[in-house]
Amino acid sequence: MQEFFPIISGAISGAATSGLFKGPIQTLQDYWYIYFGHQVSEKAEMLRVQQEAKISDLRDRTLNHVSKIEPENIQEPKLQILGPALEATKFYLEEESLREMFAKLMASSMDKSKTETLHPAFVEIIKQMTPLDAANLRSVYYGNRVVGRILTYNKAGGFSINTDNIYVNNKVDASPDSMAASIDNLVRLRLVEVSYDRYLVAEDAYDEIYRSEQYVEAEKVGDFFKQIQESGGDFSDVPIDIQDILQPTVYDYDRTELSKGKIDPTVLGTRFCQICLSE
């Protein structure tokens, strides 16, 4: 593997020659070799080369972020961050977005200005995230705070949740179920909070959710129920095997509504974004 200091000395100014970076970079390099060594993989040569390429990419990303630290803020890496992060990255090299988060986290451990923002839990948080989770959390952090759920009301005034946590992120390609599961995971990790007691008041804030696959389908089902009610219970177009199940639901159905909500990053989520997801 190439030595770290010659790489980073080409990316930063005179601070490198004054020695401010040399000690901390040596520590980073020493721990890097403890965890990764020179035998990256003992599998087939192709897998070894692929693994080394990903480790090199992680190294270059980390050093790139280190090079952006102001010289007066450079410090020895915080080992309670660096050690667990290096250990974890052995198993999380496949996804580029996860490599980038680990790179930013390790670089931040060398930045005095980020000491108050850093938290050792960030390593475990990254391990429990998918690229979709990261994309959605970034979207929330940068201002996409709209979330909704579909409620189905009966004639007695009661309701059930038809579809929960609808979130629209046009920068990703994911199924509605995957999006909902991603939001659930971000809530579980306490990175975001979802509330249906608060919502955005802008007139067009929820237009994308009204146009979403889930809401359009729920409205179609509601219209179908209304048609049957208005026809006096004509189930002729309904398969016989579900008529007995469907009839009570149809007669009891009243309306479908969108419950408007708001999703916000928590304090922990904001700090995580500042370290691992900020531009």
Salt bridges, closest charged atoms under 4 A:
GLU45 OE2 - ARG48 NH2 2.18
GLU52 OE1 - ARG48 NH1 3.03
ASP57 OD2 - ARG61 NE 2.65
ASP57 OD2 - ARG99 NE 2.85
ASP60 OD1 - ARG59 NH2 2.96
GLU87 OE1 - LYS90 NZ 3.69
GLU94 OE1 - LYS54 NZ 2.86
GLU96 OE2 - ARG61 NH2 2.67
GLU100 OE1 - ARG61 NH1 2.71
GLU100 OE2 - HIS65 NE2 2.89
GLU100 OE2 - LYS104 NZ 3.98
GLU124 OE2 - LYS127 NZ 3.09
ASP254 OD2 - ARG255 NH1 2.79
GLU257 OE2 - ARG255 NE 2.66
ASP264 OD1 - ARG145 NH1 3.01
ASP264 OD2 - ARG198 NH1 3.23
ASP264 OD1 - LYS262 NZ 2.71
